[in-house]
Amino acid sequence: MNIDAVYSEKEPNAPRWDCLIGYLSDAPRAYFVEFHEADKEHCIDEVKAKLEWLIRKLQGSPFLTPCHWKVSYHWVVSSEGSEKSSVVFTKREVTAKMAPYQIEFEGRGPLKLE
Protein backbone atom coordinates (compact mmCIF):
# COMPACT_ATOMS: atom_id res chain seq x y z
CA MET A 1 0.00 0.00 0.00
CA ASN A 2 1.37 3.41 -0.94
CA ILE A 3 0.75 5.31 2.32
CA ASP A 4 2.39 8.47 0.99
CA ALA A 5 -0.01 8.64 -1.96
CA VAL A 6 -3.09 8.05 0.21
CA TYR A 7 -2.29 11.05 2.43
CA SER A 8 -0.51 13.36 -0.03
CA GLU A 9 -3.59 15.48 -0.82
CA LYS A 10 -5.03 15.54 2.71
CA GLU A 11 -1.69 16.26 4.38
CA PRO A 12 0.66 17.72 1.75
CA ASN A 13 3.15 19.10 4.31
CA ALA A 14 3.14 16.16 6.71
CA PRO A 15 6.23 13.97 7.09
CA ARG A 16 4.42 10.99 5.52
CA TRP A 17 5.72 7.39 5.65
CA ASP A 18 6.15 5.67 2.28
CA CYS A 19 4.52 2.26 2.21
CA LEU A 20 3.20 -0.89 3.82
CA ILE A 21 3.92 -4.41 2.64
CA GLY A 22 1.74 -6.95 4.37
CA TYR A 23 0.38 -10.44 4.12
CA LEU A 24 -2.27 -12.43 5.87
CA SER A 25 -1.53 -15.87 7.22
CA ASP A 26 -1.70 -17.70 10.52
CA ALA A 27 0.85 -15.09 11.64
CA PRO A 28 0.02 -11.87 9.74
CA ARG A 29 2.97 -9.56 9.06
CA ALA A 30 3.12 -5.84 8.34
CA TYR A 31 6.35 -4.29 7.04
CA PHE A 32 6.30 -0.51 7.02
CA VAL A 33 9.02 0.68 4.64
CA GLU A 34 10.49 4.16 4.24
CA PHE A 35 12.71 4.90 1.24
CA HIS A 36 14.83 7.87 2.26
CA GLU A 37 18.26 9.36 1.69
CA ALA A 38 20.99 8.78 4.28
CA ASP A 39 23.57 11.30 3.14
CA LYS A 40 23.16 13.95 5.86
CA GLU A 41 22.86 13.83 9.64
CA HIS A 42 19.38 15.42 9.58
CA CYS A 43 18.04 12.41 7.63
CA ILE A 44 17.73 10.53 10.92
CA ASP A 45 15.48 13.27 12.33
CA GLU A 46 13.41 13.25 9.14
CA VAL A 47 12.83 9.49 9.33
CA LYS A 48 11.99 9.77 13.05
CA ALA A 49 9.37 12.42 12.23
CA LYS A 50 7.90 10.17 9.54
CA LEU A 51 7.71 7.22 11.94
CA GLU A 52 6.07 9.37 14.62
CA TRP A 53 3.50 10.52 12.04
CA LEU A 54 2.85 6.90 11.03
CA ILE A 55 2.39 5.74 14.62
CA ARG A 56 -0.15 8.54 15.21
CA LYS A 57 -2.05 7.36 12.12
CA LEU A 58 -1.99 3.77 13.36
CA GLN A 59 -3.43 4.55 16.81
CA GLY A 60 -6.44 2.33 17.42
CA SER A 61 -5.63 0.07 14.46
CA PRO A 62 -4.96 -3.68 14.62
CA PHE A 63 -1.35 -2.99 13.56
CA LEU A 64 -0.50 -1.70 17.03
CA THR A 65 -2.17 -4.63 18.79
CA PRO A 66 0.61 -7.21 19.25
CA CYS A 67 -1.70 -10.21 19.26
CA HIS A 68 -3.01 -9.37 15.77
CA TRP A 69 -0.03 -8.43 13.59
CA LYS A 70 3.74 -8.74 13.79
CA VAL A 71 4.89 -5.28 12.74
CA SER A 72 8.32 -4.00 11.73
CA TYR A 73 9.65 -0.69 10.42
CA HIS A 74 12.39 -0.48 7.78
CA TRP A 75 14.48 2.36 6.35
CA VAL A 76 15.89 1.61 2.91
CA VAL A 77 18.33 4.14 1.47
CA SER A 78 17.08 5.81 -1.68
CA SER A 79 18.73 8.14 -4.13
CA GLU A 80 17.13 10.91 -6.11
CA GLY A 81 17.90 10.92 -9.80
CA SER A 82 20.29 8.55 -11.50
CA GLU A 83 23.24 9.05 -9.12
CA LYS A 84 23.58 7.21 -5.83
CA SER A 85 23.96 9.49 -2.85
CA SER A 86 26.43 8.57 -0.15
CA VAL A 87 25.45 6.84 3.10
CA VAL A 88 27.03 8.64 6.02
CA PHE A 89 26.12 6.28 8.87
CA THR A 90 26.42 2.63 9.76
CA LYS A 91 23.58 0.36 10.78
CA ARG A 92 24.88 0.45 14.37
CA GLU A 93 24.84 4.29 14.45
CA VAL A 94 21.29 4.46 13.12
CA THR A 95 20.08 1.79 15.55
CA ALA A 96 21.56 3.76 18.47
CA LYS A 97 20.19 7.11 17.30
CA MET A 98 16.76 5.69 16.45
CA ALA A 99 16.25 3.99 19.82
CA PRO A 100 13.55 3.44 21.07
CA TYR A 101 11.93 3.52 17.62
CA GLN A 102 12.99 -0.03 16.70
CA ILE A 103 13.49 0.75 13.04
CA GLU A 104 15.65 -1.52 10.90
CA PHE A 105 18.20 0.41 8.85
CA GLU A 106 18.57 -1.63 5.67
CA GLY A 107 21.10 0.59 3.95
CA ARG A 108 20.84 0.20 0.20
CA GLY A 109 19.18 -3.18 0.62
CA PRO A 110 18.17 -5.62 -0.45
CA LEU A 111 15.21 -5.52 1.88
CA LYS A 112 15.00 -8.93 3.55
CA LEU A 113 11.58 -9.62 4.98
CA GLU A 114 11.15 -12.53 7.37
N, C-alpha and C positions, 0 to 999 in steps of 0.2 A: 504494500500500500504506500503510495506517495503522500506522506503526511504533509510535506511542504506544500504541495499543490492544493491539497484540501483546504489549508488555512491561508494561502497566499492572498486571496482577495479580502477575507474577513480581518486578517491581521497582517497587513503588508509590512509593518515595521517590527514585528515580533521576531525574536531569535528562534525561528522554527526549526524543529528536528527534521531530518530528511525522510526516513522511511522505516517501515515495519516489514519484516519477513516473518511469516508465521506458518505453522501447520498444526492441524488437529490430529490427535492420536490418543492413545491411552495416557500419554504424558504430553499434553500440548505445550509447544514452545513458541516464544515470541522473541525475535531478535530485532532490536531497535538499532538501526545503523545510521551513523552520521558520516557523510563524506565531507571532509574539511581539510584545508591546508594545515601544515604543521611547520611553517617556515619562520614564524615569529613567536616570541614569548606570549603575546596577547592571545594567540590562538587557543591556548588552554582556557583562558577566561571566557572566550567566545563559546567554546564547546560546553563549558559548565553552564553558561546562561541558557543554551539550547536544551540541555538536559533538565535544568530546573523548569523551563517552560513546558517540556514534555511531561514531566511528573505532575505539574499542576493540571494539565489536560487529562491525565490518566486518573486523577482522584475519583474514587467511587467506581472505577471500572474493574472488571475481573482481572486485568493485567497486574494490578497491585495486590491481589489476593493470592498469597503463596500457594494455597491448596488448589487453585484453578490452573494457573499457567506458570511455567518456568520461564522467567524473563531475564534477558541480558542486554547490555548496552555496549555498542561497538563504535569506535572511531577509526575510520579508514582514511588514510591520507589521500587527498585529491590534489589535482593540479589544474589550474585554469589554462586554457589554451593548449597548444601542442607541446610546450616545454614542461618538464617536470620541475617543480619547485623543490628546494632542499627540505630536509627534515632536520630540525635543530634539536630534537630531544630523543632520548632513548625510551623504550617501553617502561623501564624502571622509574625514570624521572616523571613520566606522565602518571604512572600508577600512584606515586607518592603525592604529586600535586593534585591529583583528582580525588584522593581519599576525602571523604567517605563515599564518593559517588559510584564506586564499583564499575567503572567503565573500562572496557578492554581496548587498549590502544593496539591496533592491528598494523600500524605502519602502512606501507604500500600494499599490504595484503600478501597473499590471497586471504580472503576472509574465510576462516574455517569454522563452520557451524557444527556444533555437536548435538 
